[in-house]
Amino acid sequence: MHPRDSNADNLTAVVPDSLVRLFLQLINPLTFSKENLRLFQAILLGETLKRANACSDYWRERIGTASAIADPWEMLNRIRPSSRAELVDNHLESLTVQTQPAIVYHSGGTTGRPPLVIHCSQQELSFLDSFFDKAGEALAANGLPKRRIVISTTNRASHGNIIVLEKGFHRKKYVFGMDSMSDAIMASEILTLLKHRHDMTGADEKVSSVGTTTPFAIYLTAKMLLEGFDFGELAVETVQHGTTYMAQRWRQIIRESWQAETVSIYSMAEIIGKATECSMCGLLHFQPFIIAELLDPWSCQQIEEGVGILVLSSLFPFVQMQPRIRYLTEDLFERRRSDCPFSAGYRFLGRKENAGAITAGSRFVPMVLPVLLYEELDKWPDVNRFPYPGSEDLPPAFTHATGHPIFAVQTIGDEGSVQESKLTIQVKVEFRYDPRLFPERVAALSQKLYRVLHEQCASLARQLPHTIDYSILPLSPGGLERSYEKI
Ligand SMILES: [Zn+2]
């Protein structure tokens, strides 16, 4: 048996008002302060570490044997970041002793490597419900805007947990939850709901917000354009999309056809919570109950500004059954200071593995920001695409406009060693056709890519003791070993 604090479950049994008050201050741009965020997170982090230490052999080993946690931030910094692969072997490391599983969710994630099993406990879910109910009641006491109707296609156990959190933030919203991959049946159901005049007391007549995965937002829009859907019938103000990156081209198509704002969400199956694109600064801000850190890929030290690897920690009691403490996301992010009331924010730059990195052990220098190449490639219909689920039933004219461009980035040297004096950054691009058939098109796209690479790498190249060459390798359809679903 693990030692157990007699008050161990107080935080979950009764949601403290002070925690709810702090939380509400932190999600409101008028009352947000960095000091309060630090305070809120310190309370939860201290509790998370204390419980991890008390309830789990795995975490006790990782955190150390300190019985009292004097400074939770200092202790957090001492924990070595852990990868997805480590998580697979240590997937049931509860923060409470009597934990009843409620949801078991098997996820390949968007990378599929390696697949994970995600567990949520009944205690955790009931805490989330009562926390957000309480937060909603506090918001309602100050007078709520008219009830909104939201369609969300993601469930609480999958990416973003959007139903739980949105329901909590606004409390008096109606939610149609649909658990499915994108398909034609779900799309037509949503179109019916979008057009329908709902008769719900005190609520808007029509759906005012849609939250879904990026592929489904694109698929649905393509279908609406194809079928001549009358967008004038819509009352949707925001289209939230997440799970994978959406190119600017599609964001613009959605904004213009729906006449709605697009809001991108960054989330992952492993972490409860999300970061949301801010309408004021355009950057992503994480929810207060997630600690986001950016580590310099070379020194592995935390950085305040610049490009690094995102590390996330989820906090008790928002997570109870599978804590993630310093979880290495393998995603490159930029952290920027901004004048936004919510302070600094983040920008997603792509997967580490697509950054053509120069590596030495686990340290590396990302040479290319995948998102910039992605944006360039997405503009060219010549590039072959990874089809989104559900898009097979669209006609060819649309099928080929809805998926991810297929490309890979590699730095070639002597095994990418830092000692090597000459490096070649190679971008392999899969075309829709045999590149020998349209040489002028291939040359035009290659020129564009050279320019993107030069612009990106120029300042970095000056700092490195290497000669850097660039190479574009055009390939026929099927030329790349695998399709990168996440960039
Ligand atoms: Zn902002």
Residues whose N, C-alpha, C, O or C-beta is under 5 A from the ligand:
A	BS01	ZN	C278 M280 C281 G282 L283 C340 F342 S343
